[in-house]
């Protein structure tokens, strides 16, 4: 019998467009925590140290945001999105 390995679909989101679609889908959910979890996946995928530096945050603060123990402020979310190279679009 073949050995099973852990499958993480996020490992296959390679392009910026795929990342943007993933985050948009998470943002569209009723529970805002879903978006924060998705943002955490994106940050971890791109590298916590790299994103923290680009966002002007220290890694310890970033880990607190990502572990769900604190509700991040908009400034923090916005900084992380900019560091990831994604932006919010508002449409009617």
Protein Blocks (a to p, Z undefined) as FASTA:
>chain_A
ZZdddddfklmmmbfklmmmmmmmmmmpmblklmmmmmmmmmmmnopklmmmmnopafkl
mmmmmnopaccdfklmmmmmmmnopacdddZZ
